[in-house]
Amino acid sequence: MNVNDLKHAQRERLLFLDRCMTWRGVANRRDLMDRFNISNAQAAIDFRVYLDRSPTPPVYDTREKRYVSAPGHASLATSALSEVFEIIDTHVDAVPALLPQPDRQTDPRIISLLYQGMMERAALNIRYTSMSTGATDDQWIAPTQFTNDGESIHLRAWSFRHKAYRDYLPIRIEVDSSFQRRALEGPLPRDEDWLTLARIWLRPHSELSNDQAEAVRREFGFGGPLLLLETRKAMEFYFDRRWRIGAPGTRLERARTEYVPITTETVENA
């Protein structure tokens, strides 16, 4: 049943409650009270609303004084395990059970200047530090897109030096860059890799046993022998790195890849 007609705060509490029922199988008022700092009375109201809207209302266990998910529990909204770790985390001491994630930094001023240049279809002069050569020097770029690989924000831009589209990490742009701006003299070349969809079919790695391969299919949610994922061709490098394709000990490998030009029809059928 839908919860979109509820006010935002109560909708968030009901979705949290639903995730508790989905991933833990149990919940009580204290879960809501501790999570949202609400009163016992408000938690009771939220439970009544949840019981009314849940397609499979949980059953109250009088001995344990908690609600237990009904057999065949159906969620109000889908969620992934990676999104709800705090619901099943049983760690109670000061050391978290969550692995620290990289907090990639950048200067907001640099992002804003890149964004403005992109919106105005202008070229910018920057000083960029290359990780391959170690050199830091001036160059002209024309920003076209921001991209996200799941860890960092990247800038896709036309490089006048290399006469090609390249990806830049904003943090590697020096803050003392001039950011001199000039209007583009004409349209930029077509970014073929950006305008091409990569349809990637994955399979369990061929060196795995049958049992291992079946476990991998369960782990990654295969609906059949192959798993289809899509990204822009320009982002294939980040895809392979994020999914560890070709890395030592990887559990997945490409079965095949199909490249399709991105058109209005492609987007509508996505």
N, C-alpha and C positions, 0 to 999 in steps of 0.2 A: 504494500500500500504506500501511497505517496506521503511524504512529510514536507514537501515544499511549501505548503500553505501555512506552516508554523513559523513563528518568529525565529530569527536566526539562532538566538541563544538556546531556545528549547530544542530546535532541530539538531543542533550540535550535540546536545545532551542525549537525545534519543538515538542518534547515530552511534555515539560512544557506547550506549547501552546495548545497541544491536551488535556492535563488534564484540563486546564482552560475551554476549550469548553465542555468537558465531565461533569465536576463537577460543574462549575459555569454557563455554557451556554453562556457566553460572554467573550470577550477579546479585547484588543486593543494594539497598539504599546507600550504604556506606561508600560504595564505589563512586556513586554520583556525588555524594557530599564531599569526599576527599578530592575528587578530580576537579570539581567546579566551585568548591567552596560555597555550597548552597545549604539551606536548612533541611532538616528531616522532612518537614511538611512539603517543601518544594520537590524533594526527591520522591515522595509518595505520589504527588501529582504526576510527575514525569513517568513513573512506573505505570500509573493507570492509563495514561495516554499511550504508552508503548504497548500495553496489553490490548488496548482497543485497536491499534493499528497493525500490530504484528500479524502476518499471514499465518504464523504458527506460534500462538502465545505460549510463553514458558509456563511451567508449573511450579507452584510454591512448595518448597520442602519445609514443612513445619518443624522438623527436628533440627535441620541445619540452619533454618531461618534465612533461606536464600531462594532465589528463583533458579530453576534448572531448565535448560533448553529442551523443548519438546522434541521427540523423535522426528526426524525429517525436517529439522529446523530450516526455515527459509529466511534469508536476510532481507532487510528493508533496502539495503544498498550493498553493492559489491565492494570488497576491499581485499587488498593483498597483504600477505604476511609481513612484507617489508614495511607496510604502512602502519602496522598496529603492534610493533614490538613492545611498546610500553604497557600494553594490555596483558601480555603474557610474561613480562619480565618479573621474575620472583626475587631479584636481587634486593636486599634490604640494607646492606652496609654502605659505607661512603664511597666505595670503589664501583663505578658503573660497569654494567655488563655489556655496554655498547662500545664497540670499537670507535675510537676517535676518527672523525672524518677530516680530510684536508679542508682547511678554510682558505680557499684561494683568494688573495687580496687584489684590489685594484683601486685606482684613484677615481672617485666619482667625477671629478672635473674632466678627466681624460675621456671617460665614457660619454659625458654630455657633449664634449666637443666632437667626438666621432659621430654621435647621433645627429647633431646639428648639421655636420657636413654631409651625412647620408641623406637627410631630409631635403637639404638644399642642392643636392646633386653637385657637390663640389669636390675638388681634389684638395688633400691636406698634406702638408710637409711634416714628417715626424722623424724622430731619432729612435731607431729600433735596435734592440740587442738580439742578435741571432744566436740560438743555441747550437747551431751546427758549425758556424765559423768563429763565434765568440766576438765578432766585430759589432760595434755600435756606431751607426752612421746615419746620415740623413737620406731620406727617400720620400718620393711622392706616391701617395696612394689615393684611391677613390673608394671610400667605404660603400658597401652595397647591402650587407646583411650582418646581423648578429646571430650567432649559433650557440648551442649549448650541448655539450657532450655528456652531461650528467654530473660533471665535476667543475667545469670551468666555462666561462663565457668567452667565446672566440669572435673575432671580427673577420668577415670575409670581405676582401677588397681587391680591386684591380691594382696591380703593381706596375707602375710606369717603367721601373727599372727592368723588371723581368718580363714585362709584356705578357702577363698571365695573371689569373686570379690566384690568390694565395690566402692562407689563414694566418691571422696574427693574434697573439695574446695581448690584450690591452695592458697588462701589468708590465710587459716588456717594452712598452713605449715610454721613453724617458719623459719625466714631468717637465723638463726644461726644453722640450721640443718647441719649435716656433709655432706650430699649428697654423702656419701661413696658409691662407685659403685662396684658391683660384677657381673660377668657373670652368666647367668642362667645355671643351671646344666642340664636342659633338657627342653622340651616343657612345656608350662603352660597348666593347665587343660582347657578343652573346656569351653568357656563362653556361656552357653546355653541361658541365658536371652538376651545377646547381639545378638546372632545368631537366635533369634526367633522374628518374626514379630507379633505384636499385631494389629489385625484388630478390631477396636472399633466402634460399631454402637451406635449412640446417638439418643435420642428422647426428646421432650419437657417433663419437669417434670410432673409426673402423677397427681400432685396436682393442676396443672394449669387448668383454664377453657378452653373451646374450642377456644374462641377468643384469649386468651393469648397464647395458644399453637401455633395458626396460626401466631401470631405476632413473636414468637420465631423462627418459621420456616423461616419466611422472614428475620429476623435479622441475622441468621447464614447461610443462603443460602441453605436450604434444597432443594434437588431436588425431594424429595418424602417424605414418612412418617418418614424415618430414614436418618441420616447423617453418612456416613462412613469416618472414619479417621484412619490413620495408623501411627504407631511408633514402635520402638523396645520395646520389653517387658522390657528391662532394664531401659527404660525411662518412664514407665507407671506412676510412682510416680509423676514425673514432669508434665506429661500430665494432670493428675487429679488435681494437684494444679493449673496449669495455666488455665484450663477450669473450675475450681471450682466444680468439680464433687464431690458430697457428702457434700459440704459446705452448711451452713445455707443460705436459700434464693436463692439457685442455680436454674437456669431456665432449666438446662439440666440434664439428667441422662442416665446411660448406659442401652441400651436395651439388648445387648449381646456383647461378646468378643470372637474372634476366634484367636487361636495361630497357626502360620504357620512357619515351619522351613525356614530360609533364605538360599536359594540356588542361584546358578547362574541364574536359570530359574525364581526365584522369583524376582530378580533384573531386569532382562530383561523385565518382564511383568509389572513392576511398572509404 
